[in-house]
Amino acid sequence: MKFSRLTVLTVLTLNLAPALAQDEQGWSGKGGLGIVSQRGNADTETVNITGELVNNMSQWRHLLGLAVLNSSENDVDTANRFEIYGQSDYKISDTSYWFGSVRYEDDDFSQFENQATLALGYGRELFDNDVHRLNGEVGIGYRRAELRASGETSTDPVLRGKLDYEWVLSDTATLSNNFLVESGSDNTFAKNITALTADLAGNFGLQLAYEIRHNTDVDDPANNTDFLTTVNLVYSLD
């Protein structure tokens, strides 16, 4: 990934978000950045960028997020993935809502050149107290995927499910788990992210995260499952 693209994404994640957070419409969000660089017998670099912006209004809630991963060894890319997603919720009660979501993924080391999913469905806050929070969503949608080897495009209806869990361990530490599945006849995509976040000072924190990504239908020699462990500096907007 070129430096200019990383620079732009870093600015969007870490600098644009605080400006929007001051908007009277109720913006909040978080941004994370992790960089690992090694020089010597082998030159390796890994950059991981994450960010989310949320606008919470009386009847509507809008979310926009991104995740970028780039890793290289001796100037040769070994991982290069870009994901952007968005969702709009229309609240129908204090605990439930209708939603519309979209997700786009471009991964240079996947058998899919890209995948895009659009879904509509129902979400509900299953429980929420001072310590635990669990939110669930279920919906139906449509997915478009382009195969890297053949260039062919496949489309199929999908079932979409999502579970977001948060456990407040203390005043300064939170454990979260976010699970997403998009299941169709051509492929089932699942992603699970478990993260431990600890406050450092002010709005800054340190996050240790473990991510699992799985596609059921892949061609040899591609692996069905990818695992990613990251340590990020996180900036949160309350």
C-alpha positions as CSV (number, residue, x, y, z in Angstrom):
1,M,0.0,0.0,0.0
2,K,1.4,3.4,-0.9
3,F,2.3,5.8,1.8
4,S,0.0,8.5,0.5
5,R,-3.1,6.3,0.9
6,L,-2.1,5.4,4.4
7,T,-1.6,9.0,5.2
8,V,-5.1,10.0,4.0
9,L,-6.8,7.2,5.9
10,T,-4.9,8.1,9.1
11,V,-6.0,11.7,8.9
12,L,-9.6,10.6,8.3
13,T,-9.5,8.2,11.2
14,L,-7.7,10.2,13.9
15,N,-8.1,13.9,12.9
16,L,-11.4,14.3,11.1
17,A,-13.3,12.4,13.8
18,P,-12.7,14.9,16.7
19,A,-13.9,17.7,14.5
20,L,-17.2,15.9,13.8
21,A,-17.6,15.0,17.4
22,Q,-18.3,18.6,18.2
23,D,-21.3,18.7,15.9
24,E,-24.5,19.5,17.8
25,Q,-26.2,16.6,16.0
26,G,-24.4,14.2,18.4
27,W,-21.4,12.8,16.7
28,S,-19.1,10.3,18.6
29,G,-16.6,7.8,17.5
30,K,-13.2,6.1,17.9
31,G,-10.0,5.7,15.8
32,G,-7.1,3.2,16.2
33,L,-3.7,3.0,14.8
34,G,-1.0,0.3,15.1
35,I,2.4,0.2,13.4
36,V,5.1,-2.4,13.6
37,S,8.4,-1.8,11.8
38,Q,11.5,-4.1,11.7
39,R,14.9,-3.4,10.1
40,G,17.8,-5.7,9.8
41,N,18.1,-9.1,8.2
42,A,14.5,-8.6,7.0
43,D,12.7,-5.4,6.5
44,T,9.0,-5.8,7.6
45,E,6.3,-3.3,8.2
46,T,2.7,-3.7,9.4
47,V,0.1,-1.0,9.6
48,N,-3.4,-1.5,11.0
49,I,-6.0,1.4,11.0
50,T,-9.5,1.3,12.3
51,G,-12.2,3.9,12.8
52,E,-15.9,4.4,13.5
53,L,-18.1,7.5,13.5
54,V,-21.6,7.5,14.9
55,N,-24.3,10.1,14.7
56,N,-27.0,9.4,17.3
57,M,-30.3,11.4,16.9
58,S,-33.7,11.1,18.5
59,Q,-35.1,8.8,15.8
60,W,-32.1,7.8,13.7
61,R,-28.6,6.5,14.3
62,H,-26.0,6.5,11.6
63,L,-22.6,4.7,11.6
64,L,-19.6,4.8,9.2
65,G,-16.5,2.6,9.8
66,L,-13.4,1.5,8.1
67,A,-10.6,-1.0,8.7
68,V,-7.3,-1.1,6.8
69,L,-4.5,-3.7,7.1
70,N,-1.2,-3.6,5.2
71,S,1.9,-5.8,5.8
72,S,5.0,-6.1,3.7
73,E,8.4,-7.8,3.9
74,N,11.4,-6.5,1.9
75,D,9.0,-4.2,0.1
76,V,6.7,-7.1,-1.0
77,D,3.1,-7.0,0.2
78,T,2.1,-10.0,2.4
79,A,-1.3,-8.6,3.4
80,N,-3.4,-5.7,1.9
81,R,-7.0,-5.4,2.9
82,F,-9.4,-2.5,2.9
83,E,-13.0,-2.6,4.4
84,I,-15.6,0.1,4.7
85,Y,-19.1,-0.3,6.2
86,G,-22.1,1.8,7.1
87,Q,-25.4,1.4,8.8
88,S,-28.5,3.5,9.4
89,D,-31.0,2.6,12.2
90,Y,-34.5,3.8,12.6
91,K,-35.6,3.5,16.2
92,I,-39.1,2.0,16.8
93,S,-38.8,1.7,20.6
94,D,-36.3,2.3,23.4
95,T,-34.7,-1.2,22.7
96,S,-35.5,-2.1,19.0
97,Y,-34.9,-0.6,15.5
98,W,-35.0,-1.3,11.8
99,F,-31.7,-1.1,10.0
100,G,-30.1,-0.9,6.6
101,S,-26.4,-1.8,6.2
102,V,-23.8,-1.9,3.6
103,R,-20.3,-3.5,3.6
104,Y,-17.5,-3.5,1.0
105,E,-14.2,-5.4,1.3
106,D,-11.2,-5.4,-1.0
107,D,-8.5,-8.0,-0.1
108,D,-5.5,-8.6,-2.4
109,F,-4.8,-11.9,-0.7
110,S,-8.3,-13.4,-0.9
111,Q,-9.8,-15.4,-3.7
112,F,-12.4,-12.6,-4.0
113,E,-11.3,-9.4,-5.7
114,N,-14.0,-7.7,-3.7
115,Q,-17.2,-8.4,-1.9
116,A,-20.1,-6.0,-1.3
117,T,-23.2,-6.7,0.8
118,L,-26.4,-4.7,1.2
119,A,-28.9,-5.8,3.9
120,L,-32.1,-4.8,5.7
121,G,-33.4,-6.1,9.0
122,Y,-34.3,-5.8,12.6
123,G,-32.1,-5.1,15.6
124,R,-32.7,-5.2,19.3
125,E,-30.9,-4.3,22.5
126,L,-31.1,-7.6,24.4
127,F,-29.8,-6.2,27.7
128,D,-28.0,-3.2,28.8
129,N,-26.8,-2.4,32.4
130,D,-23.8,-0.8,34.0
131,V,-21.6,-3.9,33.4
132,H,-22.9,-5.8,30.4
133,R,-24.5,-4.9,27.1
134,L,-25.7,-7.2,24.3
135,N,-27.1,-6.2,21.0
136,G,-28.4,-8.5,18.2
137,E,-29.4,-8.0,14.6
138,V,-30.9,-10.3,11.9
139,G,-31.7,-9.4,8.3
140,I,-31.8,-10.4,4.7
141,G,-29.7,-8.9,1.9
142,Y,-27.9,-9.2,-1.4
143,R,-24.2,-9.9,-2.0
144,R,-22.0,-9.3,-5.1
145,A,-18.6,-10.9,-5.2
146,E,-15.9,-10.8,-7.9
147,L,-13.6,-13.9,-8.2
148,R,-10.0,-13.0,-8.6
149,A,-8.9,-16.0,-10.7
150,S,-11.6,-15.8,-13.3
151,G,-12.9,-12.3,-13.0
152,E,-16.4,-13.6,-12.9
153,T,-19.0,-11.9,-10.7
154,S,-21.5,-13.9,-8.6
155,T,-24.6,-12.5,-6.9
156,D,-26.7,-14.2,-4.3
157,P,-29.2,-13.4,-1.5
158,V,-27.8,-13.7,2.0
159,L,-28.9,-14.0,5.6
160,R,-27.1,-11.5,7.9
161,G,-26.7,-11.9,11.6
162,K,-24.8,-9.7,14.1
163,L,-24.1,-9.9,17.8
164,D,-22.2,-7.1,19.7
165,Y,-21.3,-7.7,23.4
166,E,-19.5,-5.4,25.8
167,W,-18.3,-6.1,29.4
168,V,-17.2,-3.2,31.5
169,L,-14.4,-4.8,33.6
170,S,-13.5,-1.7,35.6
171,D,-13.6,2.1,35.3
172,T,-10.6,1.9,32.9
173,A,-11.0,-1.5,31.1
174,T,-13.6,-3.0,28.7
175,L,-13.8,-6.3,27.0
176,S,-15.9,-6.5,23.8
177,N,-16.8,-9.2,21.2
178,N,-18.3,-8.4,17.8
179,F,-19.6,-11.2,15.6
180,L,-20.9,-10.8,12.0
181,V,-22.1,-13.5,9.6
182,E,-23.3,-13.2,6.0
183,S,-24.5,-16.5,4.7
184,G,-25.5,-17.2,1.1
185,S,-25.6,-20.2,-1.4
186,D,-22.2,-19.3,-2.9
187,N,-20.3,-18.5,0.3
188,T,-20.7,-17.8,4.0
189,F,-18.5,-15.1,5.4
190,A,-18.0,-14.8,9.2
191,K,-16.0,-12.3,11.2
192,N,-15.4,-12.2,15.0
193,I,-13.3,-9.6,16.8
194,T,-12.5,-9.9,20.5
195,A,-10.9,-6.8,22.0
196,L,-9.6,-5.7,25.4
197,T,-9.4,-1.9,25.7
198,A,-7.6,-0.1,28.6
199,D,-7.7,3.7,29.2
200,L,-4.3,5.4,29.2
201,A,-4.8,9.2,29.6
202,G,-7.6,11.5,28.5
203,N,-9.4,10.0,25.5
204,F,-6.5,7.8,24.6
205,G,-6.4,4.0,25.2
206,L,-4.5,0.8,24.3
207,Q,-6.4,-2.0,22.6
208,L,-5.4,-5.6,22.2
209,A,-7.6,-7.4,19.6
210,Y,-7.9,-10.8,18.1
211,E,-9.8,-11.2,14.8
212,I,-11.0,-14.3,13.0
213,R,-12.2,-14.1,9.4
214,H,-13.7,-17.1,7.6
215,N,-15.0,-17.9,4.1
216,T,-16.5,-21.3,3.6
217,D,-16.0,-21.6,-0.1
218,V,-12.4,-20.9,-1.3
219,D,-10.2,-22.5,-4.0
220,D,-6.9,-24.1,-3.2
221,P,-4.3,-23.1,-2.1
222,A,-6.2,-20.3,-0.3
223,N,-7.0,-20.8,3.4
224,N,-10.6,-20.6,4.6
225,T,-9.7,-18.8,7.8
226,D,-7.4,-15.8,8.6
227,F,-6.3,-14.8,12.1
228,L,-5.1,-11.4,13.1
229,T,-3.7,-10.1,16.4
230,T,-3.3,-6.3,16.8
231,V,-2.2,-3.8,19.4
232,N,-3.5,-0.3,18.6
233,L,-3.4,3.1,20.1
234,V,-7.1,4.1,20.3
235,Y,-8.6,7.6,20.5
236,S,-12.2,7.6,21.7
237,L,-14.8,10.4,21.4
238,D,-17.5,10.5,24.1
